Structure formats: structure tokens, C-alpha cells
Amino acid sequence: MRVRGDVISLTHQKMFLDLNTQVSVADLNRGVIVVSGNDATVALAEHISGNVPNFVETMNKYVQQFGLKKIQISPRRMV
């Protein structure tokens, strides 16, 4: 998948992705897990749902389907 512009503006814990770089989903997953890469998290969210707000909405629908009443995903918790 190709890294888009929104991930470059992040300032905290990063995998240090470069704009328009081709990165595998497996590498992004490692970036999320190993270095808590906020840029990798946003890149995955954009790849899955087009943008972070759509991803958050999708994840919250899954939370409801699973009956998890005390969990709500928000963009602030993602980055």
C-alpha cells in the first residue's frame, strides 16, 4: 500500500514513513506493535476505510456487534 499525506504530519511515536512510499501491511503491523507507530496506525486506517473518521466509525460498529458496552474507539486513542 502507498503512504498518503496525513501520516507525515504526525509528531509522536513514529515508524518514520515517507510520503508515497510503498509499505507492506505486515511492516505496518510491526510498526504499530513494536514501536507504537502512530503513522503506521493512520496509514492502516486510511488503507482500510479511506480516512481515520471512517475507520473509527467502522470499528465502533464492530464494538457494538460484539456487545462491548464500555469500549468506544476515538481518533485521539488511535494516535
C-alpha positions as CSV (number, residue, x, y, z in Angstrom):
1,M,0.0,0.0,0.0
2,R,1.1,3.6,-0.6
3,V,1.7,6.0,2.3
4,R,-0.5,9.1,2.0
5,G,0.0,12.7,3.2
6,D,-2.0,12.6,6.5
7,V,0.6,10.3,8.2
8,I,3.5,12.7,7.6
9,S,2.1,15.4,9.9
10,L,2.1,13.2,13.0
11,T,4.7,14.1,15.6
12,H,4.6,11.4,18.3
13,Q,5.9,7.9,18.2
14,K,6.5,7.1,14.6
15,M,7.7,4.4,12.3
16,F,9.1,7.4,10.2
17,L,7.2,6.6,7.0
18,D,8.0,8.6,3.9
19,L,5.3,10.1,1.7
20,N,4.3,8.0,-1.3
21,T,6.5,5.1,-0.1
22,Q,5.2,1.6,-0.8
23,V,4.9,-0.3,2.5
24,S,3.5,-3.8,3.2
25,V,0.7,-4.3,5.6
26,A,2.9,-6.7,7.5
27,D,5.5,-4.0,8.0
28,L,2.9,-1.5,9.1
29,N,1.6,-4.0,11.6
30,R,5.1,-4.4,13.0
31,G,5.3,-0.6,13.2
32,V,2.1,-0.5,15.2
33,I,3.1,-3.3,17.6
34,V,6.8,-2.8,18.1
35,V,7.2,1.0,18.1
36,S,3.6,2.1,18.7
37,G,3.9,3.9,15.3
38,N,1.1,6.4,15.1
39,D,2.0,7.0,11.4
40,A,1.6,3.2,10.8
41,T,-1.8,3.2,12.6
42,V,-3.1,6.1,10.5
43,A,-1.8,4.6,7.3
44,L,-3.6,1.3,8.0
45,A,-6.8,3.2,8.9
46,E,-6.7,5.1,5.7
47,H,-6.0,2.0,3.7
48,I,-8.9,0.1,5.3
49,S,-11.5,2.9,5.4
50,G,-10.2,5.8,3.3
51,N,-9.7,8.1,6.3
52,V,-9.4,8.0,10.1
53,P,-13.0,9.1,10.9
54,N,-14.5,6.4,8.7
55,F,-12.2,3.8,10.3
56,V,-13.3,4.9,13.8
57,E,-16.9,4.6,12.7
58,T,-16.3,1.1,11.3
59,M,-14.5,0.0,14.4
60,N,-17.3,1.3,16.7
61,K,-19.8,-0.7,14.7
62,Y,-17.8,-3.8,15.4
63,V,-17.6,-2.9,19.1
64,Q,-21.4,-2.7,19.2
65,Q,-21.8,-6.0,17.3
66,F,-19.6,-7.8,19.8
67,G,-21.7,-6.3,22.7
68,L,-18.7,-4.4,24.2
69,K,-20.6,-1.7,26.1
70,K,-17.6,0.0,27.8
71,I,-15.4,0.4,24.7
72,Q,-15.5,3.3,22.2
73,I,-12.8,3.9,19.6
74,S,-11.9,7.6,19.1
75,P,-9.3,9.2,16.8
76,R,-7.5,10.5,19.9
77,R,-6.9,7.0,21.1
78,M,-5.5,5.9,17.8
79,V,-2.7,8.4,17.6
